[in-house]
Amino acid sequence: MNKEQAIHSFWSSFGWTAIDEQSAYDRPMDVKYPYITYEVAVAELDEPISLSADLWDRSTSWKNVTEKSEEIARYIKGLSPIPIDSGYVWITKGSPFAQRMAEDTGLADVRRVHINITVEFFTNY
């Protein structure tokens, strides 16, 4: 598994469809709610980077996206380094970790929670 695949694997482990934000621009969003969109960026050894993701749900309640963000926080707290081909990836909570965001599509029933993480790549390249 390479660095990009490790990030995808992390976001895909929560039971919701996970989509790289750049891929989302390549095609119409035909994904059903709930889903996750996430950033992908990589760095060299000892260069922590901040990445973000958005949890999306179609509901009149914040319950589903709030519970999912809390699940992700608990998962990160107990997360071990993720092994990859040439080393490992370490993911920790960013700051602020989670915040509710207004939706600009005009859909009153879309709920979005923005998540921040810090990623460190401990690799040979």
KAGI-V502996 format. One record per pair of residues at least 12 apart in sequence whose ideal C-beta (glycine too) atoms are under 8 Angstrom apart, sorted by the first residue. I is the first residue (numbers start at 1). J is the second residue. If there is no record, write none. Layout:
I&J  I&J
This chain:
1&82  1&83  1&84  1&85  2&84  2&85  3&42  3&84  3&89  3&121  3&123  4&40  4&42  5&84  6&82  6&84  6&89  7&38  7&40  7&51  7&89  7&119  8&20  8&38  8&40  9&82  10&82  10&89  10&91  11&36  11&38  11&53  13&75  14&36  14&68  14&71  14&72  14&75  16&34  16&35  16&36  16&55  16&68  17&31  17&32  17&35  17&36  18&35  18&36  18&37  18&38  19&31  19&35  19&36  19&37  19&38  20&37  20&38  20&39  20&40  21&37  21&38  21&39  21&40  22&40  24&37  33&56  33&57  33&58  33&59  33&110  34&55  34&56  34&57  34&58  34&64  34&65  34&68  35&56  36&53  36&54  36&55  36&56  37&53  37&54  37&56  38&51  38&52  38&53  38&54  39&51  39&52  39&53  42&121  43&119  43&120  43&121  44&121  44&123  44&125  45&121  45&122  45&123  46&120  46&122  47&120  47&121  48&118  48&119  48&120  49&118  49&119  49&120  50&94  50&116  50&117  50&118  50&119  51&94  51&116  51&117  51&118  51&119  52&94  52&114  52&115  52&116  52&117  53&114  53&115  53&117  54&101  54&112  54&113  54&114  54&115  55&68  55&69  55&112  55&113  55&115  56&110  56&111  56&112  57&110  57&111  57&112  58&107  58&109  58&110  58&111  59&109  59&111  60&108  60&109  61&111  62&100  62&111  62&113  64&111  65&111  65&112  65&113  66&113  68&113  69&97  69&98  69&113  69&115  72&98  72&115  73&93  73&97  73&98  76&91  76&92  76&93  76&117  77&93  79&91  81&122  84&123  86&123  86&124  86&125  87&121  87&122  87&123  87&124  88&122  88&123  89&119  89&120  89&121  89&122  90&119  90&120  90&122  91&117  91&118  91&119  92&117  92&118  92&120  93&116  93&117  93&118  94&115  94&116  94&117  94&118  95&116  96&116  97&115  97&116  98&113  98&114  98&115  98&116  99&113  99&114  100&112  100&113  100&114  101&113  101&114
